[in-house]
Amino acid sequence: MKRSPIEVFSEWADLDKDYGMEKNHKKSVENMLSFATKQQKPFSFIDAGCGNGWVVRAVSQNPMCIKAEGIDGSDKMIKKAKSIDPTHRYSCADLMTWNPNEKVDLVHSMEVFYYLENPKELIQKISNQWLNPGGRLIIGLDFYFENTVSHDWSDSCGISNMKLYRENEWVDFFKAVAFESVEHWRFGAKENWAGTLIVTGIK
Ligand SMILES: C[S@@+](CC[C@H](N)C(=O)[O-])C[C@H]1O[C@@H](n2cnc3c(N)ncnc32)[C@H](O)[C@@H]1O
């Protein structure tokens, strides 16, 4: 029987599988962050679906980062984030209901948006309620139609409700929400692996 993403990732937190995700996602996240921070100006930051908070801790090492926080729906992931790092703010909440106290300049998310019932609604909400004018949303996805090796992940991981969209559908979500300068690319493609699909745009 398949379980919800929050149930499965809470179990992964107990089993320390979050460290494996960190290792597997690190290079793609580095590529996303270096693209998103290349202008070298001060920025505030949210990681949407932060898991154990490793991206919040990594980005806060950037001298231009003035504030970084993370949000995740799994209480176990958030407890772990707080125990590793008592300095930054980590919130346990559903991405569709949470809003930041203050809008930020950069929202990042790795391997999360396809768990949402309606990812376009989240993209719209982030544009309306999370981002400063001129702010950037950048997301990374390994589970998408063109990455055929990912197609069985819902079955192999026993996670319900994973949404398999095509590359151009993800790009269209950003354009439909009226993000500007929408760009997309695949990072780390190799044999039998189409790479992490990265999509980004500016509010
Ligand atoms: C594949 S993990 C990625 C974690 C982290 N971004 C990383 O790269 O290590 C997906 C994360 O999204 C969270 N998540 C899934 N659906 C969510 C939702 N609706 N609201 C908040 N968090 C959610 C899960 O709890 C999990 O920690």
The ligand as an SDF file (V2000), in Angstrom:
LIG
                    3D

 27 29  0  0  0  0  0  0  0  0999 V2000
   12.4980   14.2290   -1.7190 C   0  0  0  0  0  0  0  0  0  0  0  0
   12.4270   15.1080   -0.1910 S   0  0  0  0  0  0  0  0  0  0  0  0
   13.5650   16.4450   -0.5270 C   0  0  0  0  0  0  0  0  0  0  0  0
   14.0830   17.1140    0.7120 C   0  0  0  0  0  0  0  0  0  0  0  0
   15.1290   18.2010    0.4520 C   0  0  0  0  0  0  0  0  0  0  0  0
   14.6280   19.2200   -0.4360 N   0  0  0  0  0  0  0  0  0  0  0  0
   16.4050   17.6010   -0.0840 C   0  0  0  0  0  0  0  0  0  0  0  0
   16.7530   17.8490   -1.2440 O   0  0  0  0  0  0  0  0  0  0  0  0
   17.0860   16.8430    0.6460 O   0  0  0  0  0  0  0  0  0  0  0  0
   10.8450   15.8950   -0.2840 C   0  0  0  0  0  0  0  0  0  0  0  0
   10.4800   16.7040    0.9580 C   0  0  0  0  0  0  0  0  0  0  0  0
    9.2670   17.4300    0.6880 O   0  0  0  0  0  0  0  0  0  0  0  0
    8.4510   17.4080    1.8400 C   0  0  0  0  0  0  0  0  0  0  0  0
    7.0590   17.6290    1.4030 N   0  0  0  0  0  0  0  0  0  0  0  0
    6.3480   16.8990    0.5200 C   0  0  0  0  0  0  0  0  0  0  0  0
    5.1160   17.4150    0.3620 N   0  0  0  0  0  0  0  0  0  0  0  0
    5.0620   18.5150    1.1690 C   0  0  0  0  0  0  0  0  0  0  0  0
    4.0470   19.4750    1.4450 C   0  0  0  0  0  0  0  0  0  0  0  0
    2.8540   19.4210    0.8610 N   0  0  0  0  0  0  0  0  0  0  0  0
    4.3170   20.4530    2.3340 N   0  0  0  0  0  0  0  0  0  0  0  0
    5.5410   20.5160    2.9440 C   0  0  0  0  0  0  0  0  0  0  0  0
    6.5360   19.6430    2.7110 N   0  0  0  0  0  0  0  0  0  0  0  0
    6.2970   18.6410    1.8380 C   0  0  0  0  0  0  0  0  0  0  0  0
    8.7190   16.0430    2.4580 C   0  0  0  0  0  0  0  0  0  0  0  0
    8.4040   15.9970    3.8360 O   0  0  0  0  0  0  0  0  0  0  0  0
   10.2200   15.8530    2.1860 C   0  0  0  0  0  0  0  0  0  0  0  0
   11.0210   16.2770    3.2640 O   0  0  0  0  0  0  0  0  0  0  0  0
  1  2  1  0
  2  3  1  0
  2 10  1  0
  3  4  1  0
  4  5  1  0
  5  6  1  0
  5  7  1  0
  7  8  2  0
  7  9  1  0
 10 11  1  0
 11 12  1  0
 11 26  1  0
 12 13  1  0
 13 14  1  0
 13 24  1  0
 14 15  1  0
 14 23  1  0
 15 16  2  0
 16 17  1  0
 17 18  1  0
 17 23  2  0
 18 19  1  0
 18 20  2  0
 20 21  1  0
 21 22  2  0
 22 23  1  0
 24 25  1  0
 24 26  1  0
 26 27  1  0
M  CHG  2   2   1   9  -1
M  END
$$$$
